[in-house]
């Protein structure tokens, strides 16, 4: 591979997106996932609602935006998996191979995230099946706990769904960019939006809508602690799929003439709207039925079945809700798997199918540890809690911000100015300068301050 191709364009070995729209759909599909619908509401609930949401929005715009632009830029310039792209660009820009480690941190984070992401996605499949079979009826607050407890208590049931979810993800990735990824997102993303809108009407009509709106949008700053600021930033990284190379990877398939800033704006807008909509679906229902917003990771699995169950025809809505979650999870899981698979194809010369299978099996095996942390290993706790808690904390709050920080430093400090200008040539000087300022100063300082604050130094 020629490392000194200068400004000549490299081409991806795996093809390109067939249109700007499919790129936007794929990245939005990556961004919108369990993070928006499962994680955002419970973290917002745990951290007091409105004030958290405000900090989260600030993190999205001042930290997330410049970093996403940086990652797409690196991907499109490198045209390889994140490790190789960083290696090639590091050599071109600075004569150093060491930047590849940043790509590696990202890939590791993706590996870890997908291992537990698939377990939670498996829960949604289980709840979908139960809704369809009418098993989520005649519930009360004890029986929802029992159903959830039975699921998390059973390693076998979770294993089954985890296996099914990973199999779907591997099968789609094995088919490649156009036949696999593009087709999946074209089908699932519009479906997801449709279902969410139906559920929003349901929540407006059946829920305590104003209580939900107040909770989400009225800030109560007394609830804010340094930990909740870290949680908001971690969530901003997680929800935008930043810091793990998946945006770098998808950027590698982006044609040269597409606008990076334009697509990023659309993607961030869609992701934020969906997270807020998910909150507006969930909290009105939570309040209507006197449930608590602070139920943690179980929030949607405990509260929603109970609420839907109170209303005739509710099982249809709960079925819709859980299939919505499964769709959202699949399009995100694809982006978590693709970078490692592309790495294997490019470096080991294996076929796409074989690479997807090997990486998929490794991630599937790692997922066992998360499954066991809800049952046989639930007593095994250290640092942030169970193995599952630690995986999530390590990946979302440490690895993602760390590699996101380094990606943005690379794009704005190390990459020659003329190269980044070339990548962002469609926007005005002023917008370019704004990005560069955000990527050089605001995002790095923001990430570092939040870290120092969280570990108690400032
Ligand atoms: N953004 C996804 C979500 O919000 O569920 C999760 C995710 C996907 C995180 C891809 C990181 C990633 F690279």
Boltz pocket constraint, residues with backbone or C-beta under 6 A from the ligand:
constraints:
  - pocket:
      binder: B
      contacts: [[A, 30], [A, 31], [A, 32], [A, 33], [A, 34], [A, 35], [A, 36], [A, 110], [A, 113], [A, 237], [A, 238], [A, 239], [A, 240], [A, 241], [A, 242], [A, 244], [A, 245], [A, 246], [A, 247], [A, 328], [A, 332], [A, 333], [A, 335], [A, 336]]
      max_distance: 6.0
